[in-house]
């Protein structure tokens, strides 16, 4: 909805009583995000704009009236940082879910699509979210790839691409700057990206994982103004004190109790505290919710409802430079959420542009999927693989021993070393180890698939494969059995991408994601059911240990921008030193006589 001069003129006339309101919401308990008060008032709306907030019962001239007696009225919720791709739903299907939960605006970083499709992916994000009731603001991805030199995705973005995207009116800022190393060390690429963002006057999102002290100050000095990569309460406070806008995220709930406790020690709660979802899979999005689930967790951990609602409304609007959102006040858009309680938040009704679009968790009318936007398909540029392609081999040793570096742990990874046996050039997996295999899927280079030993995930009883792997989204397979790994990989190659579980040569579960290898054509409930089944059956393959070794970690296990070892399509990388590392430390070839003697002894 564009706020035209005529729209403003009609709102002025309605506020003065010269013309009736289109819609009058009466007897509501207004949640005032400026004063923190809850006060009775009526709200008059014209042409989707709030024209007047006035004493209860003082006006009755309206074409339509909704009685909100006993109910609370809040501005629509704002998600300040989200990757819609993690829901594996196209924008219209995503909107169908979150609108019913009270989220009426999102700031979408489509860097998952961009890492597969380049600028075409960003255009698809914009075009496929046009004319939706959900206000979709798009960020220009800065992390394509997130770690240049250590991985290769489907495109490379630098200053020229950033300038192009920032010239598009739908793009409202620079998406999370994940190449912290490049920022701190003055890489030409990152300087171009940041210069384009600063020149545009639009916001620049951060990704300051692990930064503190001088490095954190230097990162802010580059022009970054927000962060959602909070690792502890101390980390959150340091970043808030430094001047960053905090984007408290729901995808890491184990951190919330400590962050809430830390915030409650402050003299006041800053306007620079917002909320975001970041990444939410489809089953969790439907069953537990997005922003509304996070708000309820914050309330559960001791925060006042009025404070968390301000994080999700006025503070989000301030952050995103949207003076038309975030308040129930004349001149703001009539994007509103009706709540029946402040103990546990639940969207009783949702209004967008002054029209009630959802009631009691259901859309009143289905959303139209844009028919003129063709979803991008056929992005798995790979041929089928063989079982032997999933065996870790050392080309310069046939039989003997070797000492190899390996990846230890999940999410927060560390280097490890282990001695292994080599038989006929194949590494024999030690107990408690599994394999990770990464293969470039974008057709930009033809290097061999990369493999490494993985410890800290247990002995995987089968294979888990995904083409949705932050941030380069190459084909990743984890497992111990080469046959299972090959079956899982080939299933995704054939279906255009997705996720799969294979055990003892049989397919346990498969979710096809043929749109860019990350989005599904299925209706949201059907996709959620398939994804839930896949998650549940994954327990047959892996022993999960929250908070780090969880199913979600599969999608982030190749994040080369994070500290520690990670495997990418270019090799075994170190996120700390930004180097590709040779996994082989030592090798010892056995002589033929030694082999014969060993066989005789057996």
Buried (B, 14 or more C-beta within 10 A) or exposed (E): BEBEEEBBEBBBBBBEBEBBBBBBBBBBBBBBBEEEEBEBBBBBBBBBBBBBBBEBEEBEEBEEBBEBEEBBBBBBBBBBBBBBBBBBBBBBBBBBBBBBBBBBBBBBBBBBBBBBBBBBBBBBBBBBBEEBBBBBBBBBBBBBBBBBBBBBBBBBBBBEBBBBBBEBEBBBBBBBBBBBBBBBEEBEBBBBBBBBBEEBEBBBBBBBBBBBEEEBEBBBEBBBBBBBBBBEBEBBBBBBEBEBBBBBBBBBBEBBBBBBEBBEEEEEBBBBBBBBBBBBBBBBBBEBBBBBBBBBBBBEBEBBBBBBBBBBBBBBBBBBEBEBBBBBBBBBBBBBBBBBEBEEBBBBBBBBBBBBBBBEEEBEEEBEBBEEBEBBBEBBEBEEBEEEBBBBEBEEBBBBBBBBBBBBBBBEBEBBEBEBBBEEBBBEBBEEBBBBBBBBBBEEEEEEBBBBBBBBBBBBBBBBBBBBBBBBBBBBBBBBBBBBBBBBBBBBBEBBBBBBBBBEEEEBBBBBBBBBBBBBBBEBBEBBBBBBBBBEBBEEBBEBEEEBBBBBBBBBBBBBBBBBBBBBBBBBBBBEEBEBBEBBEEBEBBEEEEBEEEEEEE
